[in-house]
Amino acid sequence: MSYKIPDNKLLSFIIKKVIKEKKVIKSQKNFLNYVLEELRSSGIDYRLDGKRLRKIAINDLKLKVDIEYRESNEESKDLKICPVCGNKLMDIKNLTLDGKTVFTGKKCTKCSYWTGLKKRIPKKYTFYGDGEYDKQKKRKYDSS
């Protein structure tokens, strides 16, 4: 049996539907499973990977995402493309007391990804529906 790759329009529709229903999805794997379940309910064997799902959710639908990281031993200087959304990274530079500019890291031009001198590697994503990100942050702030 052959499979199909969903186009961006269909995928955007399904992502919106899933995030509206679930409100907060605590991992990319769960998000992918919910979206695939919804896509396959039509009887067509759709295929999708987590990276494409994440990029459409962040770049096209502007979903809010919290990212947990681990730090690697690699330097971030050569990093050009954001590992989260695939967009361009900008250098973060600081001025020293003697007026020199020093490289301190990189940040994404689209999403919340940033890294210091050592490369930060995303390990877990949490996706938020409309207004849920602010609610979660407020709860976290109020409980501290």
N, C-alpha and C positions, 0 to 999 in steps of 0.2 A: 504494500500500500504506500502511495506517495504522500508527502506532506506539503504544507504550504507555509510560507513566511508571511505574516500579517503586514499589511502596509501601515505607514505611520498614522494615517487618518483613523483606521480601525483600532489600532493600538492605543492611540490617544483617547478615543471614546471609552474603551474598556478600562484603561488606567483610571480615568475620571470616575467611572462607575464603581470600581473596586475601592478607591481611596475614599469616596463619598460614603460607602457602606461601612468600611472598616475604621475610618478616621485616622488611626495610627497603626502602622505596620512596622514591627520591630526587627525585621531583617529583610535583606534583599531576596533571600531564598523563599521566605514566606510570600513576599510580594509577587515574585515570579510564579509561584504555585497558584496563588489566587487568580492572577491574570490568565495563566494557561488554562486553569479550570473553567474560567468564564469563556475564553476563546473556544475551547473544545466542546463546550455545551451545544454548539451549533452542529456538531457531528463531523466537523472537519479537523483533521490532525494538523494543528498549527504547531510550529516550532519557534522558540524565542530564547535568547540567552539573557542573563542578568545584566550584562554590560549595556546592551541595547535598550533594555527596559529602563535602566537607571538614567542613561543619557536622554531619552525622550522625556522621562518624568522631570528631570532637572532643567534641561535646555528648552524644551517645547512647552511643557505645562507649568514650569516654574514652581514645582513642589518644593516645600521646605524639607531639608534633610539634615539630620544630626549624624555625625561621623565619629566613630571611635577609631583610634589609630594605635599603631605600634611604631616604634622608632627603629630604623635599620642602621647599620654601620656605614652605609653608602652616603657619600656627599650629595647634596641636592643641587649643586652648581650646574650640572649638565642637564637637569630636568627641564624640558621645554613645554610639555603637554600635561595638563591636569589628569591625574589617574582616576579622578572621580567622574568628571563630565566631558573630558576630551578637549577642553578649550585651552587657550594660551595662558601660560604662567608669566607673571611679571616679577622682576627682581625686587626684593625689599632691601633697601640700603639705609644706613644711618651715617650721620656725620659724627666724626670723633671730635674730641676737644681741641685737637690741633687743626681742624678744618678738613681732614681727609675723609673720603667716602669709603665705607666698608660694606661688603655684602653680608647680610644677616639671614637671608632666606628667600623664599618665593611665595607668591600668593596667586590664586586663580582670579581671572577677570570676571568669571560668571558665578561660581559657587563659593562655598565657604572654606574650601581647601586652602591650607597654607602649610608651609614647612620651614623649619629652621635650617641650620647648617647641615644637620643630618636628615636624610629623607624620612618623612613620615609616610607610613603605608596604611591605607584604610583597611580596617578589618571588620567593621560592622556598620551597617547603615540603618537608620530609623527614618521612615517616611511619614510625613504629616499631611493630613487633609486641610482644607480651609480653616484657618483660625486655631487649629489644634496645636500648632507649634507654640504659639503665644500662651495658650492655656497651660501646656506642659511646663514651659519655662516659669510661668507665674507660680504654679504649684510647687515647683522645685525651690524657687526663691522664698515662697511663704513658709515652707517647711524647715528652712535653715535658720 
